[in-house]
Amino acid sequence: AHIQPSGTLQLPYKTNCDIVMRSFSKSMSDTISAAQDLFLKRIDVGDVVQGNEYVLITNNITQNVLWRRVRCVAGDEAKWRLVARNRDEFPDIFINKSERNSSMNCINSCHKF
């Protein structure tokens, strides 16, 4: 079956952007609110810097797209602790670096009008 688009969205032109994704989560509500469009640039796992925020696409079925701050796990180089800004509603998540399919850095965002 061929899927037809339900509409169009005019977005400002952004250089070095690989994908635009709409945020539907409140996990990072101090920085990004729900219904904001995120302009994302794909990066290598080795370019992920502890303490910075990223959109991660993982192999985990229940949490496959995550916007979180990345922290290293002491004593375990193969794991990351993913921390939300809104920690009351979104607990920390621990993943193996190998579970990540893709890491993306948010280079800009804008509200949908």
N, C-alpha and C positions, 0 to 999 in steps of 0.2 A: 504494500500500500504506500502511496506517495503522500507525505505529510505536507500540508500547506501552512505557511506562516499565518498566525492569527493577527498580525499587524506589523508595523514598523516602529523603530525607535531611532530618532536622530541623536547621534552622539558626537561630541567634539572629537576632532581628529587627534589621536595620540600616537606619537612615535614610540618605537620599541615596545609595542604592546602585542602580545600573542593572542590574547583572548579577553573578552569582556564577560563578566559573570555578575548576576544580580545577587546581592546578599539578602538572605531571608532569615538570618540568625541574629539574635541579640547577644551572642557570646562576647562580642567585642564592642559593646554598646557605647563606651566612652569615645571610641575612635570612629567606628563605622556603625551606622544605624541600619535597620532593616529597610529594604527597598532602595538601597544605594547600588549603583553600578560600579563594579570594581574593575579597573584596567590592570590586567595582570601580565607579568613577564615571567616566562618559564626560566628557572635557574637549576643548576646542578646541585645535588645533595651536598657536595663539598663547599658550595657557596653559602649555605645556610649558616647564619651567625647566631650564636646563642643569645637570647634576649630580644631578638627582633621578631616581628610578626609576619606570618606567611599564611597563604592558603595552601593546604596540603590535600592532595588526592591520594587516598589510601586504598589498600585491598580489603579493608574491613567493611563488611556489608552494612553494618548498622551506623557507622560514622564514616562515610566514604569521602565527604568533602568537609574540611575543617579549616576555620580561620582561627588561628591561635598564636600565642607567643611560644617560641621554642626554647626549652631549657634542656641542658644535658642532664643525664642521670649519673650521679656520682658513682664511680666504680664500675660503670657499664657503658662502654663507648658505643655499643650497638643500639642503645635506646635513647629516645627523647621523651621528655615530659612536656605535654602540650597544655598551656595555661591560658584560660580565658580571662578577660578583664572583668567580666561579670561572674565571679567565682561562686556567688551564692546560688546561682541557678545552673551553672555549668562546671561540674567538677573537673579536676585535672584528668587527663587521659595519658596513658603510657603506651607508646608504640615502639616497635623495632624499626630502625631506619629502613630496613629492607621491606617493610609493609607499605612504604610510600611509593606510589607510582609516579608522582609528579610534585614538584615544589614550585610555588609561584610567589613572586614578590609583587605587592600592590604598588604600582607606580602612580596611581591617581584614582580618584573616585568622584562621582557626581550623583546628585539626587535625580530620581525620575520625576518629571513634572506631569 
